[in-house]
């Protein structure tokens, strides 16, 4: 693993910091909570508009898509430079979440599996923030086991007619485009009859219903597709061959969730002092454990960045990182609630710091579920890292239509 920044990376950090100090303050003035915690629809619209404006500004000045090839509007830089820029950017504002599905997941999948026409059409407006993307993968009966998805796509000439339901679709209610998995072959085994589409979210027949979460936000959605017509040109990869592009997307998603920039003590030490717990032995021990977990996450991230710098695509290591992130956030949330004591039962303006700590506690469930549950990550690690025997599967190798449902 590579730990120390090279002279070129040190210079890149200085250049990025200088540019951000000049340009970011004008866009950060109205920056509020991260997008998944916004509860007011009007605030969400303002946040979305501000994120689009900031992304376009970065693009126009050559700072969007640090690792993207220059031919698609990127900078052609390294994963380490990308991590440096995101860490510096996080000091000013939090605009990345709106574009995570597009730039972080759909973009790399398009580069790996898309046609030249698709790359030409979608990548530049995606990177500039002109088009926001969502993910239409999970279904009510196919979440952790995506191979069980049943949303159907039937070909009709140069179009496909799609019917079904998706759920847990982050940002679908404001997205312009979606990446969509469908069942196109009932006679193939469950993992072999899936086709990956790029779908315009304004297509007739698409109904998006936001789902209110325990935080009060409605960031997730359920999406209903009724006789939705998608051009055949919007198939990504091969018909019935969507499993490969899907795995590319999921690997990038886990890497994104796991490598999100985090401070070792995002205000928790100061909170301990304010609550009179700075000398409490139990609190001090928890803070020490928090620091150790953060260091472990840092070095797990170094491993992924080193692999990426060598041209190695995200693999099962991303599952290790994602699983540890969810464990870390749970321990952090429990520590914060213990520090708050009775104040932990308060909410919003009645709570210390307007309830931001309570939001972190309730929001800890997002990484436990999104991008594959903790249990799925353990299966991946056991199978692909430890070489353990896979779980018994009675549906392996038989036609999808023959699987009991």
C-alpha positions as CSV (number, residue, x, y, z in Angstrom):
1,X,0.0,0.0,0.0
2,X,1.0,3.6,-0.6
3,X,0.7,5.8,2.5
4,X,2.6,9.0,1.9
5,X,1.7,11.6,-0.6
6,X,4.2,12.1,-3.4
7,X,5.6,15.6,-4.2
8,X,3.2,15.7,-7.1
9,X,0.2,14.9,-4.8
10,X,1.3,17.5,-2.3
11,X,1.4,20.0,-5.1
12,X,-2.0,18.9,-6.3
13,X,-3.5,19.3,-2.8
14,X,-2.1,22.8,-2.6
15,X,-3.5,23.7,-6.0
16,X,-6.9,22.2,-5.2
17,X,-7.1,24.0,-1.8
18,X,-6.2,27.3,-3.4
19,X,-8.8,27.0,-6.0
20,X,-11.5,25.9,-3.5
21,X,-10.7,28.8,-1.2
22,X,-11.2,31.2,-4.0
23,X,-14.4,29.6,-5.6
24,X,-16.2,27.5,-3.0
25,X,-17.3,30.1,-0.5
26,X,-19.7,31.7,-3.0
27,X,-21.5,28.4,-3.4
28,X,-21.3,27.2,0.2
29,X,-23.2,30.2,1.7
30,X,-26.5,28.3,1.5
31,X,-25.1,24.9,2.1
32,X,-27.1,23.0,4.8
33,X,-27.4,19.3,5.8
34,X,-26.4,16.5,3.5
35,X,-29.2,15.7,1.0
36,X,-30.4,12.6,2.7
37,X,-31.3,14.6,5.8
38,X,-33.3,17.4,4.2
39,X,-36.9,17.2,5.3
40,X,-38.5,20.2,3.6
41,X,-39.3,19.8,-0.2
42,X,-38.5,23.5,-0.9
43,X,-35.2,23.2,0.9
44,X,-34.4,20.1,-1.1
45,X,-35.1,22.0,-4.4
46,X,-32.8,24.8,-3.4
47,X,-30.1,22.3,-2.4
48,X,-30.4,20.5,-5.7
49,X,-30.2,23.7,-7.7
50,X,-27.1,24.8,-5.6
51,X,-25.5,21.4,-6.2
52,X,-26.0,21.6,-9.9
53,X,-24.6,25.1,-10.1
54,X,-21.5,24.0,-8.1
55,X,-21.0,20.9,-10.3
56,X,-21.2,23.0,-13.5
57,X,-18.8,25.5,-12.0
58,X,-16.3,22.7,-11.2
59,X,-16.7,21.3,-14.7
60,X,-16.2,24.6,-16.4
61,X,-12.9,25.1,-14.5
62,X,-11.6,21.6,-15.0
63,X,-12.2,20.2,-11.4
64,X,-15.1,17.8,-12.1
65,X,-14.4,14.1,-12.5
66,X,-10.8,14.1,-11.3
67,X,-10.3,10.4,-12.5
68,X,-12.5,10.6,-15.6
69,X,-10.7,10.6,-18.9
70,X,-10.3,14.0,-20.5
71,X,-12.3,12.9,-23.5
72,X,-15.4,12.8,-21.3
73,X,-14.7,16.1,-19.6
74,X,-12.7,14.8,-16.7
75,X,-9.2,15.7,-15.5
76,X,-7.6,12.4,-16.2
77,X,-6.1,12.2,-12.7
78,X,-5.5,9.4,-10.2
79,X,-7.8,7.9,-7.5
80,X,-5.5,9.5,-4.9
81,X,-5.9,12.9,-6.5
82,X,-9.7,12.3,-6.5
83,X,-9.6,11.5,-2.7
84,X,-7.5,14.6,-2.1
85,X,-9.9,16.9,-3.9
86,X,-13.0,15.4,-2.2
87,X,-11.4,15.8,1.2
88,X,-10.6,19.4,0.5
89,X,-14.0,20.1,-1.0
90,X,-15.7,18.6,2.1
91,X,-14.2,21.5,4.2
92,X,-16.5,23.9,2.3
93,X,-19.7,22.2,1.3
94,X,-21.5,18.8,0.8
95,X,-22.7,18.6,-2.7
96,X,-21.5,15.2,-3.7
97,X,-24.5,13.1,-2.6
98,X,-26.8,14.3,-5.4
99,X,-24.3,13.0,-8.0
100,X,-23.2,9.8,-6.3
101,X,-25.3,7.5,-8.4
102,X,-24.5,9.2,-11.7
103,X,-20.8,10.2,-11.4
104,X,-19.8,7.5,-8.9
105,X,-21.8,4.5,-10.2
106,X,-23.5,4.9,-13.6
107,X,-20.5,6.8,-15.1
108,X,-17.9,4.1,-14.4
109,X,-20.4,1.5,-15.6
110,X,-21.0,3.3,-18.9
111,X,-17.3,3.7,-19.5
112,X,-16.8,0.0,-18.9
113,X,-19.8,-1.4,-20.8
114,X,-21.4,1.3,-22.8
115,X,-21.3,1.9,-26.6
116,X,-19.5,4.8,-28.1
117,X,-22.9,6.5,-28.8
118,X,-24.0,6.1,-25.2
119,X,-20.7,7.5,-23.8
120,X,-21.0,10.4,-26.1
121,X,-24.6,11.1,-25.2
122,X,-24.6,10.6,-21.4
123,X,-21.2,11.1,-19.8
124,X,-20.6,14.9,-20.4
125,X,-24.0,16.1,-19.1
126,X,-23.8,13.6,-16.2
127,X,-20.4,15.0,-15.1
128,X,-21.5,18.6,-15.5
129,X,-24.5,18.0,-13.3
130,X,-27.0,18.8,-16.1
131,X,-28.6,15.4,-15.6
132,X,-29.0,13.7,-12.2
133,X,-29.2,9.9,-12.1
134,X,-30.9,7.4,-9.8
135,X,-30.6,3.6,-9.4
136,X,-33.6,1.3,-10.1
137,X,-32.3,-2.1,-8.9
138,X,-34.1,-3.3,-5.8
139,X,-37.6,-4.6,-5.7
140,X,-40.0,-5.5,-2.8
141,X,-39.1,-9.2,-3.3
142,X,-35.5,-8.7,-4.7
143,X,-33.3,-6.5,-2.5
144,X,-30.3,-8.4,-1.3
145,X,-30.9,-11.1,-3.9
146,X,-31.0,-9.0,-7.0
147,X,-31.1,-12.2,-9.1
148,X,-34.7,-12.6,-8.0
149,X,-35.9,-9.4,-9.7
150,X,-39.1,-9.7,-11.6
151,X,-39.7,-6.3,-13.3
152,X,-40.3,-7.4,-16.9
153,X,-39.1,-6.0,-20.2
154,X,-40.6,-7.3,-23.4
155,X,-39.2,-6.3,-26.8
156,X,-41.6,-4.6,-29.3
157,X,-39.7,-3.7,-32.4
158,X,-37.1,-1.0,-31.6
159,X,-38.5,-0.6,-28.1
160,X,-38.9,-2.5,-24.9
161,X,-42.0,-2.4,-22.8
162,X,-41.3,-2.5,-19.0
163,X,-43.7,-3.3,-16.2
164,X,-42.8,-3.7,-12.5
165,X,-41.9,-2.0,-9.3
166,X,-38.7,-0.8,-7.7
167,X,-38.0,0.5,-4.2
168,X,-35.3,2.3,-2.1
169,X,-34.5,4.5,-5.0
170,X,-32.4,7.4,-3.7
171,X,-33.3,10.7,-5.3
172,X,-35.6,9.2,-7.9
173,X,-38.1,11.9,-7.4
174,X,-35.8,14.6,-8.7
175,X,-33.6,12.5,-11.1
176,X,-33.5,13.0,-14.9
177,X,-32.2,9.4,-15.7
178,X,-32.1,6.1,-14.1
179,X,-30.1,2.8,-14.4
180,X,-32.7,0.0,-14.5
181,X,-32.5,-3.8,-14.2
182,X,-35.2,-5.9,-15.8
183,X,-36.1,-9.5,-16.4
184,X,-35.9,-10.2,-20.2
185,X,-35.7,-14.0,-20.3
186,X,-37.8,-16.3,-18.1
187,X,-36.2,-19.4,-19.5
188,X,-32.6,-18.5,-18.4
189,X,-31.3,-19.0,-14.9
190,X,-32.0,-16.1,-12.6
191,X,-28.7,-14.3,-13.0
192,X,-28.6,-14.8,-16.8
193,X,-31.9,-13.3,-18.0
194,X,-31.4,-9.8,-16.7
195,X,-30.9,-6.7,-19.0
196,X,-29.6,-3.3,-17.9
197,X,-31.3,-0.2,-19.3
198,X,-30.7,3.5,-19.2
199,X,-34.2,5.1,-18.7
200,X,-35.4,8.7,-19.0
201,X,-37.3,9.3,-15.7
202,X,-39.8,11.5,-17.6
203,X,-41.0,8.6,-19.7
204,X,-44.8,8.1,-19.6
205,X,-45.7,5.3,-17.3
206,X,-43.1,6.1,-14.5
207,X,-44.6,7.0,-11.2
208,X,-42.3,8.0,-8.3
209,X,-43.6,7.9,-4.7
210,X,-41.2,9.3,-2.0
211,X,-41.0,7.2,1.2
212,X,-40.9,9.1,4.5
213,X,-38.0,7.9,6.7
214,X,-37.5,7.9,10.4
215,X,-35.3,11.0,10.0
216,X,-38.3,12.9,8.6
217,X,-36.7,13.1,5.2
218,X,-38.1,11.4,2.1
219,X,-34.9,10.7,0.2
220,X,-35.9,7.2,-0.8
221,X,-38.6,6.3,-3.2
222,X,-40.7,3.5,-4.7
223,X,-41.0,3.6,-8.4
224,X,-43.8,2.0,-10.4
225,X,-43.3,1.3,-14.1
226,X,-46.4,0.7,-16.2
227,X,-46.0,0.0,-19.9
228,X,-42.9,2.1,-20.0
229,X,-41.3,2.2,-23.4
230,X,-37.5,2.3,-23.6
231,X,-35.6,2.5,-26.9
232,X,-33.5,-0.5,-27.7
233,X,-30.5,1.8,-28.1
234,X,-30.7,2.4,-24.3
235,X,-29.7,-1.2,-23.5
236,X,-26.4,-1.1,-21.7
237,X,-24.2,-4.1,-22.6
238,X,-26.0,-7.2,-24.0
239,X,-29.6,-8.3,-23.8
240,X,-29.8,-10.9,-21.0
241,X,-26.2,-9.9,-20.1
242,X,-27.0,-7.3,-17.4
243,X,-25.3,-9.1,-14.6
244,X,-21.8,-8.0,-15.6
245,X,-22.7,-4.2,-15.7
246,X,-24.7,-4.6,-12.5
247,X,-21.7,-6.0,-10.7
248,X,-19.6,-3.1,-11.9
249,X,-22.2,-0.7,-10.6
250,X,-22.4,-2.4,-7.2
251,X,-18.6,-2.6,-6.7
252,X,-18.4,1.1,-7.3
253,X,-21.3,1.8,-5.0
254,X,-19.7,-0.2,-2.1
255,X,-16.5,1.7,-2.7
256,X,-18.3,5.0,-2.6
257,X,-20.1,4.2,0.7
258,X,-17.0,2.8,2.3
259,X,-14.6,5.6,1.2
260,X,-16.7,8.6,2.0
261,X,-14.5,11.2,3.7
262,X,-14.9,11.2,7.5
263,X,-13.1,13.1,10.3
264,X,-11.9,11.0,13.2
265,X,-13.7,13.3,15.7
266,X,-16.4,15.3,13.9
267,X,-17.3,17.4,16.9
268,X,-17.6,14.5,19.3
269,X,-14.7,15.6,21.6
270,X,-16.1,19.0,21.9
271,X,-19.5,17.5,22.6
272,X,-18.0,15.4,25.4
273,X,-16.5,18.6,26.9
274,X,-19.8,20.5,26.7
275,X,-21.7,17.6,28.4
276,X,-19.1,17.5,31.2
277,X,-17.7,14.1,30.2
278,X,-14.2,15.0,29.1
279,X,-12.8,13.2,32.2
280,X,-15.2,10.4,32.2
281,X,-13.2,7.1,31.8
282,X,-16.0,5.3,29.8
283,X,-16.3,8.3,27.4
284,X,-12.6,8.6,27.0
285,X,-12.3,4.9,26.2
286,X,-15.1,5.2,23.6
287,X,-13.4,8.2,22.0
288,X,-10.1,6.2,21.8
289,X,-12.0,3.3,20.2
290,X,-13.5,5.8,17.7
291,X,-10.0,7.0,16.7
292,X,-8.8,3.4,16.3
293,X,-11.7,2.6,14.0
294,X,-11.1,5.7,12.0
295,X,-7.4,4.7,11.5
296,X,-8.5,1.2,10.4
297,X,-10.9,2.8,7.8
298,X,-8.1,5.0,6.6
299,X,-5.8,2.1,5.9
300,X,-8.5,0.0,4.3
301,X,-9.1,3.0,2.1
302,X,-5.4,3.2,1.2
303,X,-5.6,-0.4,0.0
304,X,-8.4,0.4,-2.4
305,X,-6.8,3.6,-3.6
306,X,-3.5,1.8,-4.2
307,X,-5.3,-0.9,-6.2
308,X,-7.2,1.7,-8.2
309,X,-4.0,3.6,-9.0
310,X,-2.7,0.3,-10.5
311,X,-5.8,0.0,-12.7
312,X,-7.4,-2.8,-10.6
313,X,-11.2,-2.5,-10.5
314,X,-13.0,-2.5,-7.1
315,X,-13.3,-6.1,-5.8
316,X,-14.3,-7.9,-2.6
317,X,-12.1,-5.5,-0.7
318,X,-14.8,-2.9,-1.1
319,X,-17.2,-5.2,0.8
320,X,-14.7,-5.3,3.7
321,X,-14.5,-1.5,3.7
322,X,-18.3,-1.0,3.5
323,X,-19.0,-3.5,6.2
324,X,-16.5,-1.9,8.6
325,X,-18.0,1.6,7.8
326,X,-21.5,0.5,8.9
327,X,-20.0,-1.1,12.1
328,X,-18.1,2.1,12.8
329,X,-21.1,4.4,12.3
330,X,-23.2,2.3,14.6
331,X,-20.6,2.5,17.4
332,X,-20.3,6.2,16.8
333,X,-24.0,6.8,17.0
334,X,-24.2,4.8,20.3
335,X,-21.4,6.8,21.7
336,X,-23.0,10.1,20.8
337,X,-26.3,9.2,22.3
338,X,-24.6,8.0,25.5
339,X,-22.8,11.4,25.7
340,X,-26.1,13.3,25.2
341,X,-27.8,11.3,28.0
342,X,-31.4,12.6,28.5
343,X,-30.8,15.2,25.8
344,X,-30.8,12.3,23.3
345,X,-34.6,12.1,23.6
346,X,-35.0,15.6,22.2
347,X,-35.5,16.5,18.6
348,X,-34.7,19.3,16.1
349,X,-34.5,22.8,17.7
350,X,-35.1,21.4,21.2
351,X,-32.0,19.3,21.1
352,X,-28.3,20.3,21.3
353,X,-27.0,21.4,17.9
354,X,-30.5,21.4,16.4
355,X,-30.7,17.6,16.6
356,X,-27.8,16.9,14.2
357,X,-26.5,14.1,16.5
358,X,-29.9,12.4,16.6
359,X,-29.9,12.6,12.8
360,X,-26.6,10.8,12.7
361,X,-28.0,8.1,15.1
362,X,-31.1,7.5,12.9
363,X,-29.1,7.7,9.7
364,X,-26.7,5.0,10.6
365,X,-29.1,2.5,9.0
366,X,-28.5,3.8,5.5
367,X,-25.1,2.2,5.0
368,X,-26.2,-1.0,6.7
369,X,-28.8,-1.5,3.9
370,X,-27.8,0.6,0.9
371,X,-25.3,-1.0,-1.6
372,X,-26.0,-4.5,-0.1
373,X,-26.8,-5.3,3.5
374,X,-24.2,-6.2,6.1
375,X,-25.2,-9.8,5.7
376,X,-24.6,-9.7,1.9
377,X,-21.1,-8.2,2.5
378,X,-20.3,-11.0,4.9
379,X,-21.4,-13.5,2.3
380,X,-19.1,-11.9,-0.3
381,X,-16.2,-11.8,2.1
382,X,-16.7,-15.4,3.1
383,X,-17.0,-16.6,-0.5
384,X,-14.5,-14.5,-2.4
385,X,-11.9,-13.6,0.3
386,X,-11.9,-16.5,2.8
387,X,-12.9,-19.2,0.3
388,X,-15.7,-20.6,2.5
389,X,-18.3,-22.9,1.0
390,X,-21.2,-20.9,-0.5
391,X,-24.6,-21.0,1.0
392,X,-26.9,-23.8,-0.4
393,X,-29.0,-22.6,-3.3
394,X,-32.0,-24.5,-4.6
395,X,-32.6,-22.1,-7.5
396,X,-29.1,-22.3,-9.1
397,X,-29.0,-23.2,-12.8
398,X,-32.8,-23.7,-13.3
399,X,-35.0,-21.4,-15.5
400,X,-36.3,-18.3,-13.6
401,X,-39.9,-19.3,-14.5
402,X,-39.4,-22.6,-12.6
403,X,-38.3,-21.0,-9.3
404,X,-41.0,-21.2,-6.6
405,X,-42.2,-17.7,-5.8
